């Protein structure tokens, strides 16, 4: 991946982060995975923003937890149950 592409992805993620924060959603982490930004949020997206949410079951160290992911603004947004 070229440097310009990585910068563009980070800028898109930063823009989405600000937009989510304006809506009152706490963003815990922001990173680049592959060719897409990934933002982890503290709680579920509001119903009006959660159009295409996918439920994923993670198995880590014998424990299972549910994780939700959605595509928003060209980035992935995910959150986990506590």
N, C-alpha and C positions, 0 to 999 in steps of 0.2 A: 504494500500500500504506500502510495506517495505521501509525502509530508503534507501537501495541500489537501489531500482527501481526509487525512487524520484531523487537520485543523478544522475543516468544514464539519466533520462529524462532532467534534468537541463543541463547536459554536452552536450547532443545532441542539445538542444536549443541554448546553448552558441556557439557551433561550427557553427550552421547555421547562427546565428547572425553575427559572424565574416565573414563568407563567403558572406553574403548579403552586409555587409559594404564594403568588398573588391570590390564588383560589383557596388558600389556607391549608394546603397539603404539605406536610413535612417531608422533605426529601432527605433520606439518610445517606445515600451514596450515589455517585455518578461515575461511570466508567465506559470505556470503549471495548466492545466485544466484536471481533471480526470487523465488519463494515457498518456497524450500527452502535448507537449509544444505548446504554442500559442504565436506567434510574431505578433505585430501590426506594420505596416510600413507606411511611410508618403505618398507614392504614389504607383500607380499600379506597378506590376511586369513587367519587360520587356517582350515583346512578346515571346522570345525564352524560357523563364522560366515559362510562364503562360499556361501550358498544359491543366490542368483540373481546371478551375476557375468556381466557383459557385456564382451566384448572389443571394443575400438575401435582402429582404426588411424588415427593422427594423421599428417598430412603438413604439415610446417613447413619452409619454406625448402628444399624439395627432399629433405628427409630424412623417413623414415618411422619411427615408433616405435609400440610397442604400449602401450595404456593399458587398464586394467581398471576397471570401475565396478560398484558394488553399492549397493542401497538398504538402509539399516540404521537403525533407530530414527527413521524419518521424515526422514532426511538421506541425501545421496549421499556415498559414500566411494569415493575413487579412488586409484590408485597407477599409477606408470609404470615401465617397464623402464629401466635405466640406459644 
